[in-house]
C-alpha cells in the first residue's frame, strides 16, 4: 500500500462525531497511543505524560512500533507507568482502527515525524510530534495542510518555548529594552564518538523482526540496512544530523523571539573531519542565516550557527547582540558588554547606548528535572500545555506553524550544506531556491 493510500484510508478509520465530542468533556478520560518507542519516548516524553496523566485524566492505551522488540519493551514500560496493561499494535494502521485512541505521542525517526503526523490528524487524532517536524519541504507542506484542514491539536516538541527562561527573555526582547538584535551566535559542541550510535542494537536487529518498507515511507527504496534503521541521524535522507537535531531547537527560539518566519538566505558548510565510521552526515557544521524583513534588506540581523562533534570546548552557547549589549540566553543575563560607549558615541556625535545589567531568571541554567520527579522540567511543562489544549481546543505554544517555520530554516540549511551554494526561499511557492 502506498503512503498516500494509507493516509486516505486512515482518515476514515476509527473516528466519529461521538468520539470527537468525547475529548471535549472534562470528565472523560483521554486515551493516548504511543507511535514509536524510542529513547526519547522512554527517557522524556512518556515519563512526563505519566506524571501529568492522573491529574488531567489521561492514560496510555496502546504502543505502535514496527519492530517487535521495541513494541514489547514499550508495552511493558508504558504499562508500568500507567499502572495497568496497555496493548501493542504492529503499525499505525492498526492503531487508528481502535476507537479508544484520542491522541498520540509521536517519537519516531526524524524524517518520519511529519508523515506520521499526517496519518494521525487525518485519522482524527491530536498529536504531540517530536522535532524536527520535517527535513523536506514536501513533508512540511503536507503536515501543515493536514493540521489546518483537520483542526487537530498538535504540539511540536521544541519544548524550550515552555521554559521560564525562554518566556522571560521573549518578554524582555519585546519590551524594547534591548534594542534591535543585530547578531546572534548559536553553538552546540560535543566530543562524543558514540553520539547517535547504536552498535549493540544494530547487531541484534533482524529484518524479519520489523517492517523495512514501512520504515522507509516516502524515502527511496533501498536494501535492508540496520544502521540506517537505528542510527538514522548519521545518514541522509533520513536525517541531516546536526541541523535536524541541534540547530532546530535554537533557531526555533530565534523565530519565537523575533516573530520572523524564516531566513532570507542561508549559506552553510560542513564535513566529516573526526568520526570516519561510515556515516554520511557531517560531524562539523557552520551555517550563516540572514534574517529580516523581505522588503527591507537594510534591516535585519545575522545568525551564526556552529556545531562540532569532535571537541566539546564551549559546549552550548546562545548569545544575542544589540548596539546596547549582550544577552546570554543560557543564563538569561543581560550585560553592557559590547554596547556603544560614551567615548565611541562622541566620535560621531551621538549618544551612548548601554544596556542595564540584569538577570531575568536567577539560576536559570537549564534545570534538568522538576523537583522530586526525575522528569525534565521543560518537557513536563510542554506536555502539560499540549494535554490542556486537548481539553480546551486552544492552540499549543509550539503549534504546527512553529514546526513548519523551523522546517523551512532547516530545509534551507540542508540545501545550502549539501550544495555548497547560498539559498533563499520563495514564499509564493513555499520552496527553497538556489541563489
MIPAVEX-601141 format. One line per field, with one value per residue (C-alpha): x, y, z; residue in three letters. Coordinates in nm, 2 decimals, padded with zeros to 4 digits, always signed. Layout:
<rs>
x = (X; ...)
y = (Y; ...)
z = (Z; ...)
aa = (Ala; ...)
</rs>
This chain:
<rs>
x = (+00.00; +00.14; +00.19; -00.08; -00.32; -00.26; -00.33; -00.66; -00.77; -00.66; -00.88; -01.19; -01.09; -01.19; -01.33; -01.67; -01.85; -01.92; -01.56; -01.46; -01.70; -01.57; -01.23; -01.40; -01.57; -01.36; -01.49; -01.39; -01.06; -00.84; -00.68; -00.33; -00.13; +00.25; +00.39; +00.74; +00.90; +01.23; +01.49; +01.33; +00.99; +01.14; +01.37; +01.15; +00.81; +00.64; +00.75; +00.63; +00.30; +00.26; +00.34; +00.05; -00.20; -00.38; -00.43; -00.56; -00.74; -00.54; -00.40; -00.19; -00.39; -00.15; +00.20; +00.26; +00.61; +00.70; +01.00; +00.87; +01.14; +01.07; +00.70; +00.73; +00.96; +00.72; +00.42; +00.60; +00.73; +00.40; +00.21; +00.43; +00.38; +00.01; -00.05; -00.24; -00.16; -00.15; -00.18; +00.09; +00.00; +00.22; +00.17; -00.02; -00.30; -00.38; -00.35; -00.60; -00.86; -00.90; -01.18; -01.02; -00.73; -00.79; -00.44; -00.09; +00.27; +00.50; +00.86; +01.00; +01.29; +01.35; +01.22; +00.90; +00.77; +00.57; +00.44; +00.33; +00.17; -00.03; -00.15; -00.26; -00.45; -00.62; -00.73; -00.89; -00.63; -00.45; -00.07; +00.25; +00.51; +00.88; +01.11; +01.23; +00.89; +01.02; +01.35; +01.20; +00.96; +00.71; +00.66; +00.64; +00.37; +00.18; +00.16; +00.08; -00.21; -00.34; -00.34; -00.50; -00.77; -00.85; -00.81; -00.64; -00.44; -00.07; +00.22; +00.58; +00.85; +01.05; +00.99; +01.21; +00.91; +00.76; +01.06; +01.05; +01.38; +01.27; +00.94; +01.11; +01.37; +01.09; +00.90; +01.22; +01.31; +00.96; +00.97; +01.23; +01.48; +01.75; +01.70; +01.72; +01.91; +02.20; +02.37; +02.30; +02.57; +02.45; +02.68; +02.64; +02.96; +03.03; +03.31; +03.11; +03.21; +02.91; +02.66; +02.37; +02.55; +02.36; +02.62; +02.48; +02.13; +02.24; +02.40; +02.07; +01.82; +01.69; +01.50; +01.23; +01.15; +01.05; +00.89; +01.16; +00.92; +00.71; +01.02; +01.13; +00.79; +00.84; +01.23; +01.39; +01.35; +01.70; +01.82; +01.79; +02.04; +02.01; +02.25; +02.01; +01.72; +01.88; +02.15; +01.94; +02.07; +02.41; +02.26; +02.08; +01.80; +01.67; +01.83; +02.08; +02.22; +02.34; +02.09; +01.80; +01.89; +02.05; +02.00; +01.63; +01.60; +01.80; +01.66; +01.30; +01.36; +01.50; +01.17; +00.97; +01.16; +01.16; +00.83; +01.02; +00.91; +01.23; +01.57; +01.60; +01.91; +02.14; +02.50; +02.65; +02.95; +03.03; +03.21; +03.33; +03.65; +03.67; +03.45; +03.51; +03.27; +03.06; +02.83; +02.74; +02.62; +02.89; +03.03; +03.11; +02.87; +02.87; +02.58; +02.51; +02.14; +02.03; +01.70; +01.49; +01.20; +01.19; +01.11; +01.39; +01.73; +01.90; +01.71; +01.78; +02.05; +02.27; +02.26; +02.58; +02.53; +02.82; +02.84; +03.11; +03.12; +03.50; +03.57; +03.34; +03.50; +03.24; +02.96; +02.63; +02.62; +02.33; +02.42; +02.21; +02.37; +02.24; +02.40; +02.33; +02.50; +02.48; +02.21; +02.31; +02.01; +02.16; +02.18; +01.93; +02.19; +02.19; +02.51; +02.65; +02.93; +02.99; +02.74; +02.81; +03.03; +03.03; +03.38; +03.28; +02.95; +03.11; +03.33; +03.03; +02.82; +02.56; +02.46; +02.60; +02.38; +02.43; +02.20; +02.11; +02.27; +02.02; +01.95; +01.59; +01.58; +01.83; +01.99; +01.83; +02.10; +01.88; +01.72; +01.71; +01.43; +01.13; +01.17; +01.14; +01.02; +01.32; +01.12; +01.27; +01.10; +01.08; +00.93; +00.68; +00.57; +00.54; +00.35; +00.11; +00.04; -00.05; -00.27; -00.45; -00.50; -00.66; -00.92; -00.97; -00.91; -00.67; -00.35; -00.04; +00.26; +00.46; +00.19; +00.22; +00.31; +00.61; +00.72; +00.67; +00.88; +01.17; +01.14; +01.18; +01.50; +01.62; +01.54; +01.73; +02.03; +02.03; +02.01; +02.30; +02.51; +02.46; +02.50; +02.77; +02.55; +02.37; +01.99; +01.68; +01.31; +01.02; +00.72; +00.47; +00.57; +00.69; +01.01; +01.38; +01.56; +01.93; +02.05)
y = (+00.00; +00.34; +00.61; +00.84; +00.54; +00.48; +00.85; +00.83; +00.51; +00.64; +00.95; +00.72; +00.47; +00.47; +00.82; +00.96; +01.27; +01.09; +01.01; +01.37; +01.51; +01.27; +01.45; +01.78; +01.65; +01.73; +01.43; +01.17; +01.01; +01.07; +00.76; +00.81; +00.59; +00.59; +00.60; +00.47; +00.36; +00.54; +00.65; +01.00; +00.85; +00.63; +00.90; +01.21; +01.21; +00.91; +00.98; +01.35; +01.23; +00.97; +01.23; +01.45; +01.18; +01.12; +01.49; +01.56; +01.23; +01.08; +00.73; +00.52; +00.27; +00.13; +00.13; +00.12; +00.01; -00.18; -00.35; -00.64; -00.58; -00.21; -00.28; -00.53; -00.30; -00.01; -00.21; -00.31; +00.04; +00.23; -00.03; +00.02; +00.39; +00.35; +00.12; -00.12; -00.30; -00.14; -00.31; -00.34; -00.29; -00.37; -00.05; +00.28; +00.14; -00.10; +00.18; +00.41; +00.13; +00.14; +00.36; +00.42; +00.63; +01.00; +01.14; +01.01; +01.09; +01.06; +00.99; +00.81; +00.88; +01.24; +01.20; +01.02; +01.29; +01.49; +01.18; +01.01; +01.34; +01.35; +00.99; +01.09; +01.41; +01.26; +00.98; +01.24; +01.23; +01.51; +01.47; +01.56; +01.54; +01.54; +01.78; +01.83; +01.84; +01.79; +01.80; +01.81; +02.08; +01.84; +01.67; +02.01; +02.13; +01.80; +01.82; +02.19; +02.14; +01.84; +02.01; +02.33; +02.12; +01.89; +02.15; +01.89; +02.00; +01.95; +02.03; +02.02; +01.90; +02.22; +02.23; +02.53; +02.75; +02.62; +02.71; +03.01; +03.14; +03.15; +03.31; +03.58; +03.65; +03.68; +03.93; +04.13; +04.15; +04.25; +04.53; +04.71; +04.75; +04.56; +04.74; +04.57; +04.25; +04.28; +03.94; +03.60; +03.34; +02.98; +02.69; +02.33; +02.13; +01.78; +01.52; +01.20; +00.93; +00.72; +01.00; +00.86; +00.53; +00.21; -00.06; -00.32; -00.28; -00.29; -00.63; -00.77; -00.62; -00.86; -00.76; -01.02; -00.86; -00.53; -00.37; -00.21; -00.08; +00.10; +00.24; +00.40; +00.56; +00.80; +00.78; +00.58; +00.20; +00.07; -00.26; -00.35; -00.17; -00.19; +00.10; +00.33; +00.20; +00.26; +00.52; +00.72; +01.05; +00.97; +00.92; +01.13; +01.13; +01.01; +01.30; +01.57; +01.50; +01.83; +02.07; +01.83; +01.77; +02.08; +02.38; +02.33; +02.38; +02.70; +02.85; +02.79; +03.04; +03.30; +03.28; +03.29; +03.59; +03.80; +03.70; +03.63; +03.32; +03.20; +03.32; +03.54; +03.34; +03.07; +02.97; +02.66; +02.44; +02.11; +01.78; +01.47; +01.57; +01.35; +01.04; +00.83; +00.55; +00.51; +00.80; +01.03; +01.33; +01.58; +01.59; +01.96; +02.23; +02.60; +02.79; +03.16; +03.26; +03.61; +03.73; +04.04; +04.19; +04.07; +04.42; +04.59; +04.44; +04.71; +04.59; +04.26; +04.05; +03.75; +03.42; +03.22; +02.86; +02.62; +02.27; +02.01; +01.66; +01.62; +01.88; +01.99; +02.33; +02.60; +02.34; +02.52; +02.89; +03.12; +03.49; +03.77; +04.11; +04.46; +04.80; +04.82; +04.50; +04.12; +03.88; +03.53; +03.31; +03.02; +03.23; +03.50; +03.76; +04.09; +04.29; +04.61; +04.41; +04.54; +04.83; +05.17; +05.35; +05.72; +05.76; +05.59; +05.77; +06.12; +06.05; +06.05; +06.30; +06.05; +05.93; +05.62; +05.32; +05.08; +04.81; +04.79; +04.49; +04.24; +03.86; +03.78; +03.43; +03.37; +03.03; +02.98; +02.75; +02.47; +02.29; +01.93; +01.79; +01.91; +01.88; +01.52; +01.38; +01.30; +01.43; +01.70; +02.02; +02.17; +01.85; +01.84; +02.20; +02.14; +01.81; +01.98; +02.26; +02.00; +01.80; +02.11; +02.23; +01.89; +01.97; +02.34; +02.31; +02.60; +02.63; +02.50; +02.71; +02.53; +02.46; +02.32; +02.66; +02.69; +02.35; +02.45; +02.76; +02.58; +02.32; +02.60; +02.71; +02.35; +02.27; +02.59; +02.49; +02.14; +02.26; +02.51; +02.24; +01.98; +02.21; +02.45; +02.73; +03.02; +02.95; +03.17; +03.09; +03.15; +03.25; +03.22; +02.86; +02.77; +02.63; +02.65; +02.83; +02.82; +03.18)
z = (+00.00; -00.09; +00.17; +00.02; +00.01; +00.38; +00.45; +00.26; +00.45; +00.79; +00.75; +00.76; +01.02; +01.39; +01.42; +01.46; +01.58; +01.91; +01.98; +01.88; +02.13; +02.40; +02.40; +02.48; +02.80; +03.11; +03.29; +03.03; +03.02; +02.71; +02.56; +02.42; +02.18; +02.15; +01.80; +01.82; +02.14; +02.10; +02.35; +02.35; +02.44; +02.72; +02.87; +02.85; +02.68; +02.84; +03.20; +03.16; +03.03; +03.30; +03.57; +03.45; +03.34; +03.67; +03.73; +03.38; +03.34; +03.05; +03.02; +02.78; +02.58; +02.31; +02.18; +01.80; +01.68; +01.37; +01.55; +01.77; +02.03; +02.08; +02.07; +02.36; +02.55; +02.50; +02.62; +02.94; +03.00; +02.93; +03.13; +03.43; +03.41; +03.35; +03.65; +03.42; +03.09; +02.75; +02.42; +02.15; +01.78; +01.48; +01.29; +01.28; +01.05; +01.34; +01.59; +01.42; +01.37; +01.75; +01.88; +02.22; +02.09; +02.11; +02.08; +02.01; +02.11; +01.80; +01.86; +01.55; +01.32; +01.21; +00.86; +00.98; +01.21; +00.95; +00.77; +01.10; +01.20; +00.88; +00.95; +01.30; +01.22; +00.91; +01.14; +01.37; +01.65; +01.82; +01.83; +02.02; +01.74; +01.82; +01.64; +01.37; +01.22; +00.86; +00.68; +00.33; +00.22; +00.06; +00.40; +00.58; +00.34; +00.39; +00.77; +00.77; +00.53; +00.72; +01.05; +00.91; +00.74; +01.03; +01.31; +01.54; +01.84; +01.75; +01.97; +01.83; +02.06; +02.07; +02.45; +02.53; +02.44; +02.77; +02.99; +03.23; +03.09; +02.73; +02.82; +03.02; +02.75; +02.49; +02.71; +02.76; +02.39; +02.30; +02.56; +02.35; +02.64; +02.45; +02.12; +01.78; +01.76; +01.51; +01.56; +01.71; +01.78; +01.84; +01.92; +02.02; +02.07; +02.20; +02.19; +02.18; +01.93; +02.05; +01.98; +01.77; +01.75; +01.85; +01.78; +02.01; +01.89; +01.53; +01.59; +01.73; +01.48; +01.22; +00.91; +00.98; +01.32; +01.17; +00.86; +00.64; +00.38; +00.64; +00.79; +00.46; +00.40; +00.11; +00.10; -00.18; -00.16; -00.07; +00.06; +00.43; +00.65; +01.03; +01.07; +00.88; +01.08; +01.42; +01.35; +01.11; +01.24; +01.08; +00.73; +00.48; +00.36; +00.70; +00.89; +00.84; +01.18; +01.34; +01.18; +01.24; +01.60; +01.74; +01.51; +01.51; +01.89; +01.88; +01.56; +01.68; +01.97; +01.72; +01.54; +01.86; +02.00; +01.68; +01.51; +01.19; +01.00; +00.82; +00.70; +00.39; +00.29; +00.42; +00.34; +00.51; +00.51; +00.68; +00.65; +00.83; +01.00; +01.31; +01.31; +01.00; +01.10; +00.78; +00.85; +00.56; +00.76; +00.87; +01.22; +01.19; +01.05; +01.02; +00.89; +00.83; +00.83; +00.73; +00.89; +00.84; +00.65; +00.29; +00.17; +00.36; +00.31; +00.52; +00.83; +01.00; +01.16; +01.10; +01.29; +01.30; +01.39; +01.46; +01.59; +01.61; +01.74; +01.79; +02.06; +02.34; +02.43; +02.46; +02.46; +02.42; +02.37; +02.27; +02.25; +02.13; +02.05; +02.00; +01.99; +02.36; +02.48; +02.51; +02.62; +02.72; +02.67; +02.87; +03.19; +03.09; +03.19; +03.01; +03.02; +02.86; +02.71; +02.35; +02.39; +02.24; +02.49; +02.56; +02.40; +02.08; +02.06; +02.10; +01.80; +01.57; +01.76; +01.90; +02.24; +02.42; +02.41; +02.71; +02.83; +03.20; +03.35; +03.49; +03.51; +03.42; +03.58; +03.86; +03.84; +03.50; +03.37; +03.25; +03.54; +03.42; +03.62; +03.82; +04.20; +04.33; +04.00; +03.78; +03.49; +03.26; +03.37; +03.02; +02.87; +03.17; +03.11; +02.73; +02.77; +03.02; +02.76; +02.50; +02.73; +02.85; +02.49; +02.40; +02.66; +02.57; +02.19; +02.21; +02.01; +02.19; +02.25; +01.97; +01.72; +01.37; +01.23; +01.46; +01.34; +00.98; +01.02; +01.18; +00.90; +00.64; +00.81; +00.84; +00.47; +00.36; +00.57; +00.44; +00.08; +00.14; +00.32; +00.05; -00.25; -00.12; -00.26; -00.09; -00.09; -00.05; -00.01; -00.25; -00.03; -00.31; -00.39; -00.04; -00.19; -00.13; -00.41; -00.51; -00.53)
aa = (Unk; Unk; Unk; Unk; Unk; Unk; Unk; Unk; Unk; Unk; Unk; Unk; Unk; Unk; Unk; Unk; Unk; Unk; Unk; Unk; Unk; Unk; Unk; Unk; Unk; Unk; Unk; Unk; Unk; Unk; Unk; Unk; Unk; Unk; Unk; Unk; Unk; Unk; Unk; Unk; Unk; Unk; Unk; Unk; Unk; Unk; Unk; Unk; Unk; Unk; Unk; Unk; Unk; Unk; Unk; Unk; Unk; Unk; Unk; Unk; Unk; Unk; Unk; Unk; Unk; Unk; Unk; Unk; Unk; Unk; Unk; Unk; Unk; Unk; Unk; Unk; Unk; Unk; Unk; Unk; Unk; Unk; Unk; Unk; Unk; Unk; Unk; Unk; Unk; Unk; Unk; Unk; Unk; Unk; Unk; Unk; Unk; Unk; Unk; Unk; Unk; Unk; Unk; Unk; Unk; Unk; Unk; Unk; Unk; Unk; Unk; Unk; Unk; Unk; Unk; Unk; Unk; Unk; Unk; Unk; Unk; Unk; Unk; Unk; Unk; Unk; Unk; Unk; Unk; Unk; Unk; Unk; Unk; Unk; Unk; Unk; Unk; Unk; Unk; Unk; Unk; Unk; Unk; Unk; Unk; Unk; Unk; Unk; Unk; Unk; Unk; Unk; Unk; Unk; Unk; Unk; Unk; Unk; Unk; Unk; Unk; Unk; Unk; Unk; Unk; Unk; Unk; Unk; Unk; Unk; Unk; Unk; Unk; Unk; Unk; Unk; Unk; Unk; Unk; Unk; Unk; Unk; Unk; Unk; Unk; Unk; Unk; Unk; Unk; Unk; Unk; Unk; Unk; Unk; Unk; Unk; Unk; Unk; Unk; Unk; Unk; Unk; Unk; Unk; Unk; Unk; Unk; Unk; Unk; Unk; Unk; Unk; Unk; Unk; Unk; Unk; Unk; Unk; Unk; Unk; Unk; Unk; Unk; Unk; Unk; Unk; Unk; Unk; Unk; Unk; Unk; Unk; Unk; Unk; Unk; Unk; Unk; Unk; Unk; Unk; Unk; Unk; Unk; Unk; Unk; Unk; Unk; Unk; Unk; Unk; Unk; Unk; Unk; Unk; Unk; Unk; Unk; Unk; Unk; Unk; Unk; Unk; Unk; Unk; Unk; Unk; Unk; Unk; Unk; Unk; Unk; Unk; Unk; Unk; Unk; Unk; Unk; Unk; Unk; Unk; Unk; Unk; Unk; Unk; Unk; Unk; Unk; Unk; Unk; Unk; Unk; Unk; Unk; Unk; Unk; Unk; Unk; Unk; Unk; Unk; Unk; Unk; Unk; Unk; Unk; Unk; Unk; Unk; Unk; Unk; Unk; Unk; Unk; Unk; Unk; Unk; Unk; Unk; Unk; Unk; Unk; Unk; Unk; Unk; Unk; Unk; Unk; Unk; Unk; Unk; Unk; Unk; Unk; Unk; Unk; Unk; Unk; Unk; Unk; Unk; Unk; Unk; Unk; Unk; Unk; Unk; Unk; Unk; Unk; Unk; Unk; Unk; Unk; Unk; Unk; Unk; Unk; Unk; Unk; Unk; Unk; Unk; Unk; Unk; Unk; Unk; Unk; Unk; Unk; Unk; Unk; Unk; Unk; Unk; Unk; Unk; Unk; Unk; Unk; Unk; Unk; Unk; Unk; Unk; Unk; Unk; Unk; Unk; Unk; Unk; Unk; Unk; Unk; Unk; Unk; Unk; Unk; Unk; Unk; Unk; Unk; Unk; Unk; Unk; Unk; Unk; Unk; Unk; Unk; Unk; Unk; Unk; Unk; Unk; Unk; Unk; Unk; Unk; Unk; Unk; Unk; Unk; Unk; Unk; Unk; Unk; Unk; Unk; Unk; Unk; Unk; Unk; Unk; Unk; Unk)
</rs>
